[in-house]
Amino acid sequence: MDNPVKTFMIPNELCHRAGVAASWLSVNEFGVFGHQKVSKVDKPSHFAPSDASVFQLRPDIILFKPILRKLVNEANGAFLTLQALIATEGDHKAELLKLSRQYRSIIRACLENLQDEVMRANGDYREELQNYITIFYSVECIWHLCEILFVDAVPGNIVLPHLLDWIRFHFPKYDRNAASMLAGDLGGLESHPDYWETVIGSLLQGRVKVVRALLKLHSEAESQPFKIVDQCLRAMPVYNMFSGTSIAEFNLQWNHWVVDVQSKIDAKMFISCYNLNLIMKLTVGDEVAWGEAQQYCETWYEMLAAWLFFTQPTVKSFELGQFAKQCITKMSIGNRIKHLDRMLLAAMEFDILQVIKEIQNMTDSGWFVSHLTDLLYHSGRLNDPNIETENFHPEKLRESFLIDYGSLLMGHKSLWQVGLSYLDHCPSDGVEVIKLLLPRLSLDSEMRAQKIVREALNRNLTETAQSICKVQGMTCKRRGRLGHALAWALKSQDSTFVSFLSNKFLREYAESGDLNSIDLLDNLGSCIMASDRLIFLGKYYEFHKLYQAKEYKEAASLLVSLLESNLIPNFFWNILLTDAIPLLECEKIVFSSTDTYIIMQCLEEREKTKDLKDKIPLLRLATTRNLARALVHEAQLK
């Protein structure tokens, strides 16, 4: 399938005149804007002033449609089950076949949902749903064939019974018609307009018993031609691997049966009924009859299975390719072959890489090629020595598809965690891709940001988690939510950022006299060690708590330790020394003479501080009085 380059017109005069540039906005989206090529000389643009516009471009990803969301989630469950299975030891062929069938049942359930929805839809939406049905019908059809050829362990490579099951599954019209006829009025069934079409169609799908049952309901069923046809069909040998008959013995029986039927045809035993004659000619491979039988087959591969059933009943799987080409030639559709036909033909020729290449061109947003390639890789089919491609590395092929698919899902608001589960199983580059994509996810809410950080930490991506925390912290800071910003800064373990926010807290207190986010400050724990400024903030908050609890002695001791700590911001000296005044004037002595000397020393060092000028006399008086009281008190204790 050719993918022509698409041209998008940007409806903007500035873009048309100046040119355009683009920048990635998110995983699956980028912005296009007017852009003039920068000259070597820095000068004003002759396009200024002008209105600036940014145009957002993103692909239409069908997997993001609500009706297909179940397909994505259920397939992810099957994918993770497969990865867990491969991590265990032993032969997994039977389990892999079950998982392949599970994938197909997921696709069928999706198709049923689409068919139910299309019955209720109208207009463009109905057309869109019909397009999805076409896509996923093709997906299920090719997956089923790949399962038969590459996953299932077909005994002796005798593939025809499975091929017929595949055809019956995807072309159920004749089966439904036959069931309806056999369940209805049993007299003169040939009067039904679809009777002979159903008989011949059932024969072409290998339903010999159904054909015999339908013929017995014909009004002339007791006539000699009908009885002979029934005898011939009943005697028709059908190969069964478990019957104990060798292929050579079966071919001998088959050739004998064909010769017997051909002799009856030559004796014109069925000439009285055109359709009976056609049926028997088909069973012996008559070319003219098979040319006429094409009208009962919707596709070349339906015709192929029928033709092989009566001409090559013991065909091996590796022989399908040559017979498929012959069938396409017989039906003269070589110049009308479609994309699905090319995929099926490549599968029958056992050209796995061509199958994968064709699947890539499907418009299912990479769902099919990712899951099928993963299954084929773990089935060992991509390690086949018959794949003669230079520098071919099956593990890299598998991983590239999983990375593309996982990255695609990472661009969706609610499927990003599903995308992560695919990247987790890419041993070479998965972690690096996660490192790149996680920080690009939109942080729309606190809860979403916490989920993203948790996923990063679960994968030991500490730097990525810290980066996300810092971004979220800056966002909270811009919104004036300092408490939340400090909490994120602590998670980011960025001491500079923590110090910056701690300073903001202290400045706000200096301006308003209120400390915000006291719950956070109450529960800092070991996080208080993140920066010196946070230590000071935490200890100052503790001082406030002690003072409010009237534990003045402990508060005074903490205040002195802060004055000695060299942790005090320059703008906060005024506040800290002012806080000492009520404690100095306390009725009960809470500062020792040594403590008072420390306060007096700090006062002398900061006496030129602008904000302290008005309070210096009061502080000197308070410290002098407290020193006298403290010295007298200490002298009495000796």
Secondary structure, 3 states (H helix, E strand, C coil): CCCCCCCCCCCCHHHHHHCEEEEEEECCEEEEEECCCCCCCCCCCCCCCCCCCEEEECCCCHHHCHHHHHHHHHHHHHHHHHHHHHCCCCCCHHHHHHHHHHHHHHHHHHHHHHHHHHHHCCHHHHHHHHHHHHHHHHHHHHHHHHHHHHHCCCHHHECHHHHHHHHHHHCCHHHHHHHHHHHCCCCCHHHCCCHHHHHHHHHHCCCHHHHHHHHHCCCCCCCHHHHHHHHHHHHCCCCCHHHCCCHHHHHHHHHHHHHHHHHHHHCCCCCCCHHHHHHHHHHCCCHHHHHHHHHHCCCHHHHHHHHHHHHCCCCEHHHHHHHHHHHHHHCCCHHHCCHHHHHHHHHHCCCHHHHHHHHHCCCCCCHHHHHHHHHHHHCCHHHCCCCCCCCCCHHHHHHHHHHHHHHHHHCCCCCHHHHHHHHCCCCCCHHHHHHHHHHHCCCCCHHHHHHHHHHHHHCCCHHHHHHHHHHHHHHHHHCCCHHHHHHHHHHHCCHHHHHHHHHHHHHHHHHHCCCCCHHHHHCCHHHHHHCHHHHHHHHHHHHHHHHHCCCHHHHHHHHHHHHHCCCCCHHHHHHHHHHHHHHHCCCCCCCCHHHHHHHHHHHHHCCCCHHHCCCHHHHHHHHHHHHHHHHHHHHHHC
